[in-house]
Amino acid sequence: MKKIRVAILFGGRSAEHEVSLQSARNVVDALDKNKYDPLLVGIDRNGRWFLNRDSIRLLNSEDPQQIQLAESEDEVALTPSGTGSRLINLSQMTGMGSVDVIFPVLHGPYGEDGTIQGLAKLADIPCVGAGITGSAVGMDKDIMKRLLRDHGIPVCRFLTFRETDQQALNYESVSSGLGKTLFVKPANLGSSVGISRVTSREDYKRATDLAFSYDVKIIVEEAIGGREIECAILGNTDPQASVPGEIIPKTDFYSYAAKYIDDEGAELVVPAKLPDHITGQIQQMAVATFKALECKGMARVDFFWTKTGDILVNEINTIPGFTRISMYPKLWEYSGIPYHKLIDRLIQLAIQDFKMQQKLKTGMEF
């Protein structure tokens, strides 16, 4: 049987570049090489695509803070239309054959926000994970929360600002409505990059400046006292929820370092120790969130279970982490799907969705 050629895209232009490198290495290791032929494409911080011929070529690969793509002589590009070769070696100006499916292991902007998904659609190639719409709204925390709120799915109180909103942005007016302790976040980023917990005017100014350095739009949220619960989703038209897991940060919040650098930065409890009825509610809300945001393939939905018993959606991640300490694969492993089968299932879901989309009409009948 002919192997399925999978283009695994990693790196990218976002601030989550290093996380992507860690995730991609694990995805490649878990890929069934008897069934799939991996084509490894590293994207540098300038957005250039480079072929990694035999393995992901990394520098400082054991250091999450210093890890980076090694230089490659083979710059490549994906052809967005036409027939024949889908991938072109720009360095040699030669075709490299077709690509059967794209697996984007790209966290954050320029990968998780609908851009790669749009390119895949133009190129008429299946793409693992959410499509253009689900990726775009899942990436933008402001739009995501508004859509969930309109669907009756509870979220924490928040305000959205742009740099032109300086008068309304002041700490006194914001804290009077949301509380003295606040979280300031770039609207379009993940992995806790650019996020700050603030309790004073001075902290707030530094936090908003930091968030605006990553995005033109930021959100300010109330601080929620409670437990941080995460649930993984897998599927297309009939998505399934994993057992929930719990994140217990060792610091004020689940920071970038706690997620990807410090193995002792947080405790991951799988499954979360929850009453059965709370487990069921979280799983139902996770599926409802996935559907409300037009997602497919995969996602991880993050919750707060408050001290008063409320369950609030914090956010959705349409390309969750696949590092060795990431929650998404851990949740599915406990739920009965080991890592290598999870990767296989994600690729097959992409191909199934693509075949369904191919049946749709693209023109008028007269």
C-alpha positions as CSV (number, residue, x, y, z in Angstrom):
1,M,0.0,0.0,0.0
2,K,1.3,3.4,-1.0
3,K,2.3,5.5,2.1
4,I,0.4,8.7,2.8
5,R,2.7,11.7,2.5
6,V,2.3,14.0,5.4
7,A,3.9,17.5,5.4
8,I,4.6,18.3,9.0
9,L,4.9,22.1,9.4
10,F,6.7,23.4,12.5
11,G,8.5,26.5,13.8
12,G,6.7,29.6,12.4
13,R,6.7,33.3,12.9
14,S,4.9,33.5,16.3
15,A,6.2,34.0,19.8
16,E,5.4,30.3,20.3
17,H,8.1,29.2,17.8
18,E,10.1,27.2,20.4
19,V,7.0,25.4,21.7
20,S,6.2,24.3,18.1
21,L,9.7,22.8,17.7
22,Q,9.2,20.7,20.8
23,S,5.7,19.6,19.8
24,A,6.8,18.7,16.3
25,R,9.6,16.5,17.4
26,N,7.2,14.4,19.4
27,V,4.6,14.2,16.6
28,V,7.3,13.0,14.2
29,D,8.5,10.4,16.7
30,A,4.9,9.1,17.1
31,L,4.1,8.9,13.4
32,D,3.7,5.4,12.1
33,K,6.4,5.3,9.4
34,N,5.0,2.1,7.9
35,K,1.8,4.0,7.0
36,Y,3.0,7.6,6.6
37,D,5.8,9.2,4.7
38,P,6.7,12.4,6.7
39,L,7.9,15.5,4.8
40,L,9.4,17.8,7.5
41,V,9.1,21.5,6.8
42,G,10.6,23.9,9.3
43,I,9.4,27.5,9.1
44,D,11.9,30.1,10.4
45,R,11.0,33.3,12.2
46,N,11.0,35.2,8.9
47,G,8.3,32.9,7.5
48,R,10.6,31.0,5.1
49,W,10.0,27.3,4.6
50,F,12.9,24.9,4.7
51,L,13.1,21.2,4.1
52,N,14.4,19.0,6.9
53,R,15.3,15.8,4.9
54,D,15.6,13.0,7.4
55,S,14.8,14.5,10.8
56,I,13.9,17.7,12.5
57,R,17.2,19.6,12.6
58,L,17.4,21.6,15.8
59,L,20.1,23.4,17.7
60,N,20.1,23.2,21.5
61,S,17.4,20.6,21.2
62,E,17.4,19.7,24.9
63,D,17.1,23.3,26.1
64,P,13.5,24.6,25.8
65,Q,14.7,28.2,26.1
66,Q,17.5,28.0,23.5
67,I,16.0,25.5,21.0
68,Q,16.0,26.7,17.4
69,L,15.9,25.6,13.8
70,A,19.2,24.6,12.2
71,E,20.0,26.2,8.9
72,S,19.0,24.3,5.8
73,E,20.0,24.8,2.1
74,D,16.6,23.6,0.8
75,E,14.1,26.4,0.8
76,V,10.7,25.1,-0.3
77,A,7.2,26.5,-1.1
78,L,3.7,25.0,-1.4
79,T,2.0,25.6,-4.7
80,P,-1.5,27.0,-4.0
81,S,-3.2,25.9,-7.2
82,G,-3.0,23.8,-10.3
83,T,-2.1,20.2,-10.8
84,G,1.1,18.2,-10.5
85,S,3.8,19.1,-7.9
86,R,2.5,20.5,-4.7
87,L,5.8,21.3,-3.2
88,I,8.6,23.1,-5.0
89,N,12.3,23.2,-4.0
90,L,13.1,26.9,-4.5
91,S,16.8,26.3,-4.1
92,Q,17.0,23.9,-7.0
93,M,13.8,24.9,-8.8
94,T,12.6,21.4,-8.9
95,G,9.3,19.7,-8.0
96,M,9.2,17.4,-5.0
97,G,5.9,15.6,-5.7
98,S,2.5,15.8,-4.2
99,V,1.5,16.2,-0.5
100,D,-1.4,14.1,0.7
101,V,-2.1,15.9,4.0
102,I,-0.7,18.8,6.0
103,F,-0.2,18.5,9.7
104,P,0.4,22.0,11.1
105,V,2.3,21.8,14.4
106,L,2.3,25.6,14.6
107,H,1.1,27.4,17.7
108,G,-0.2,30.9,17.7
109,P,-0.4,33.4,14.8
110,Y,0.7,32.4,11.3
111,G,-0.3,28.8,11.9
112,E,-3.1,28.4,14.4
113,D,-5.1,31.4,13.3
114,G,-6.5,30.2,9.9
115,T,-3.6,31.3,7.7
116,I,-2.1,27.9,7.1
117,Q,-5.6,26.4,7.0
118,G,-6.5,28.9,4.2
119,L,-3.3,28.0,2.3
120,A,-4.2,24.3,2.5
121,K,-7.7,25.0,1.2
122,L,-6.4,27.0,-1.7
123,A,-3.9,24.2,-2.5
124,D,-6.7,21.6,-2.2
125,I,-4.9,19.5,0.5
126,P,-6.4,18.0,3.7
127,C,-5.2,19.8,6.8
128,V,-5.2,18.4,10.3
129,G,-7.3,20.2,12.9
130,A,-9.8,23.1,12.7
131,G,-10.5,24.9,9.4
132,I,-10.2,28.6,8.6
133,T,-13.2,29.7,10.7
134,G,-12.6,27.6,13.8
135,S,-8.9,28.4,13.8
136,A,-9.5,32.2,13.4
137,V,-12.2,32.5,16.1
138,G,-10.4,30.1,18.4
139,M,-7.2,32.2,18.2
140,D,-8.9,35.6,19.0
141,K,-9.8,35.5,22.7
142,D,-12.1,38.5,22.3
143,I,-14.2,37.0,19.5
144,M,-14.1,33.5,21.0
145,K,-15.5,34.7,24.4
146,R,-18.2,36.8,22.7
147,L,-19.3,33.8,20.6
148,L,-19.4,31.5,23.6
149,R,-21.3,34.1,25.6
150,D,-23.9,34.3,22.8
151,H,-24.3,30.5,22.8
152,G,-25.0,30.6,26.6
153,I,-21.7,29.1,27.5
154,P,-20.3,30.9,30.6
155,V,-17.0,32.8,30.5
156,C,-15.3,35.1,32.9
157,R,-15.9,38.9,32.7
158,F,-13.6,40.7,30.4
159,L,-12.9,43.9,28.6
160,T,-11.3,44.4,25.2
161,F,-9.0,47.3,24.3
162,R,-7.0,48.7,21.4
163,E,-4.2,51.2,21.8
164,T,-6.6,54.0,20.8
165,D,-8.7,53.3,23.9
166,Q,-6.2,54.9,26.3
167,Q,-8.9,56.8,28.2
168,A,-10.9,53.7,29.0
169,L,-7.8,51.6,29.6
170,N,-6.9,53.1,33.0
171,Y,-6.5,50.8,36.0
172,E,-9.0,52.6,38.2
173,S,-12.0,52.3,35.8
174,V,-11.2,48.7,34.8
175,S,-10.6,47.4,38.3
176,S,-13.8,49.0,39.5
177,G,-15.7,46.7,37.3
178,L,-13.5,43.6,37.2
179,G,-11.7,43.7,40.6
180,K,-8.3,44.6,41.9
181,T,-6.6,41.5,40.6
182,L,-6.6,41.2,36.8
183,F,-5.1,39.2,34.0
184,V,-3.9,41.2,30.9
185,K,-3.5,39.2,27.7
186,P,-2.8,39.8,24.0
187,A,-6.0,38.8,22.2
188,N,-4.2,36.6,19.6
189,L,-1.6,34.5,21.3
190,G,-1.3,31.4,23.4
191,S,1.0,29.4,25.7
192,S,0.7,32.3,28.3
193,V,3.0,34.5,26.2
194,G,2.6,38.1,27.0
195,I,0.2,37.4,29.9
196,S,0.5,39.2,33.2
197,R,-1.3,39.0,36.6
198,V,-1.6,42.4,38.1
199,T,-2.7,43.8,41.4
200,S,-1.7,47.5,41.1
201,R,-1.7,50.5,38.8
202,E,2.1,50.1,38.3
203,D,1.8,46.4,37.4
204,Y,-1.1,47.2,35.1
205,K,0.8,49.7,33.0
206,R,3.7,47.3,32.5
207,A,1.2,44.5,31.7
208,T,-0.7,46.5,29.1
209,D,2.5,47.7,27.4
210,L,3.7,44.0,27.3
211,A,0.5,42.8,25.8
212,F,0.4,45.5,23.2
213,S,3.9,44.6,22.2
214,Y,2.5,41.3,20.9
215,D,-0.9,42.3,19.5
216,V,-2.9,45.4,18.5
217,K,-5.8,44.2,20.6
218,I,-5.7,43.1,24.3
219,I,-8.2,41.7,26.8
220,V,-8.3,42.3,30.5
221,E,-10.1,39.6,32.6
222,E,-11.2,39.3,36.1
223,A,-9.2,36.9,38.3
224,I,-11.1,33.7,38.9
225,G,-10.5,31.9,42.2
226,G,-10.8,28.1,41.6
227,R,-9.3,25.1,40.0
228,E,-8.0,24.9,36.4
229,I,-9.4,22.0,34.5
230,E,-8.7,21.0,30.9
231,C,-10.5,18.6,28.6
232,A,-9.4,17.3,25.2
233,I,-11.7,17.0,22.2
234,L,-11.3,14.7,19.2
235,G,-13.5,14.3,16.2
236,N,-15.4,16.1,13.3
237,T,-19.2,15.9,13.2
238,D,-19.4,13.8,16.3
239,P,-16.6,15.0,18.6
240,Q,-15.7,13.1,21.8
241,A,-14.4,14.5,25.1
242,S,-11.5,12.9,27.0
243,V,-11.4,12.6,30.8
244,P,-10.6,16.0,32.3
245,G,-7.3,16.8,33.8
246,E,-6.2,19.4,36.3
247,I,-3.4,21.9,36.2
248,I,-2.1,22.9,39.7
249,P,0.4,25.8,39.1
250,K,3.2,26.2,41.6
251,T,3.1,30.0,41.1
252,D,0.4,32.7,40.7
253,F,-0.7,31.3,37.3
254,Y,0.1,28.7,34.7
255,S,2.9,30.6,32.9
256,Y,4.9,29.8,29.8
257,A,7.8,28.6,31.9
258,A,5.5,26.2,33.9
259,K,4.1,24.9,30.6
260,Y,7.3,24.2,28.6
261,I,10.5,24.9,30.6
262,D,10.2,23.9,34.2
263,D,9.1,20.3,34.7
264,E,8.3,21.3,38.3
265,G,6.4,24.5,37.4
266,A,3.0,22.8,37.7
267,E,1.5,19.5,38.6
268,L,-0.6,17.8,36.0
269,V,-3.3,15.5,37.5
270,V,-4.9,13.0,35.1
271,P,-7.7,12.3,35.6
272,A,-8.8,15.3,37.6
273,K,-10.2,14.4,41.0
274,L,-13.8,15.7,40.4
275,P,-17.3,14.6,41.4
276,D,-18.8,12.6,38.6
277,H,-21.5,15.2,37.8
278,I,-18.8,17.9,37.4
279,T,-16.8,15.7,35.1
280,G,-19.9,15.2,33.0
281,Q,-20.7,18.9,32.9
282,I,-17.1,19.8,31.9
283,Q,-17.1,17.2,29.1
284,Q,-20.5,18.4,27.8
285,M,-19.4,22.0,27.9
286,A,-16.1,21.1,26.1
287,V,-18.0,19.5,23.2
288,A,-20.5,22.4,23.1
289,T,-17.6,24.9,23.0
290,F,-16.0,22.9,20.2
291,K,-19.2,23.0,18.2
292,A,-20.0,26.6,18.9
293,L,-16.7,27.8,17.5
294,E,-17.0,25.6,14.4
295,C,-14.0,23.5,15.2
296,K,-13.1,20.0,14.0
297,G,-10.3,17.5,14.4
298,M,-8.8,18.5,17.7
299,A,-8.9,21.0,20.5
300,R,-8.2,21.4,24.2
301,V,-10.8,23.4,26.2
302,D,-9.6,25.0,29.4
303,F,-12.0,25.7,32.3
304,F,-12.2,27.2,35.7
305,W,-14.2,25.4,38.4
306,T,-14.8,28.2,40.9
307,K,-15.1,28.0,44.7
308,T,-18.8,28.8,44.3
309,G,-19.4,25.8,42.0
310,D,-19.5,27.6,38.7
311,I,-17.8,26.2,35.6
312,L,-16.4,28.8,33.2
313,V,-14.7,28.3,29.9
314,N,-11.3,30.1,29.9
315,E,-10.2,29.4,26.3
316,I,-9.9,26.9,23.5
317,N,-6.7,25.8,21.8
318,T,-7.2,24.4,18.3
319,I,-3.6,23.2,18.0
320,P,-2.7,22.2,21.6
321,G,0.8,21.4,22.7
322,F,2.3,18.1,21.9
323,T,5.4,18.4,24.0
324,R,6.4,15.6,26.5
325,I,4.6,17.5,29.3
326,S,1.6,18.7,27.3
327,M,-1.9,17.9,28.6
328,Y,-3.7,17.0,25.3
329,P,-1.9,13.8,24.5
330,K,-1.8,12.8,28.2
331,L,-5.6,13.2,28.5
332,W,-6.2,10.9,25.5
333,E,-3.6,8.4,26.6
334,Y,-5.5,8.0,29.9
335,S,-8.8,7.9,27.9
336,G,-7.5,4.9,25.9
337,I,-5.8,6.4,22.9
338,P,-2.0,6.2,23.0
339,Y,0.1,8.9,21.4
340,H,0.8,7.0,18.1
341,K,-2.9,6.2,17.6
342,L,-3.8,9.7,18.4
343,I,-1.6,11.1,15.6
344,D,-3.0,8.5,13.2
345,R,-6.6,9.4,14.2
346,L,-6.0,13.1,13.6
347,I,-4.6,12.5,10.1
348,Q,-7.5,10.3,9.2
349,L,-10.0,12.9,10.5
350,A,-8.4,15.5,8.2
351,I,-8.7,13.2,5.2
352,Q,-12.3,12.3,6.0
353,D,-13.3,15.9,6.3
354,F,-11.6,16.8,3.1
355,K,-13.4,14.0,1.2
356,M,-16.7,15.3,2.6
357,Q,-15.9,18.9,1.5
358,Q,-15.0,17.6,-2.0
359,K,-18.6,16.4,-2.5
360,L,-19.9,19.9,-2.2
361,K,-21.0,21.8,-5.3
362,T,-18.7,24.6,-6.4
363,G,-20.8,26.0,-9.2
364,M,-24.4,26.6,-10.4
365,E,-26.3,24.0,-12.3
366,F,-28.4,25.2,-15.3
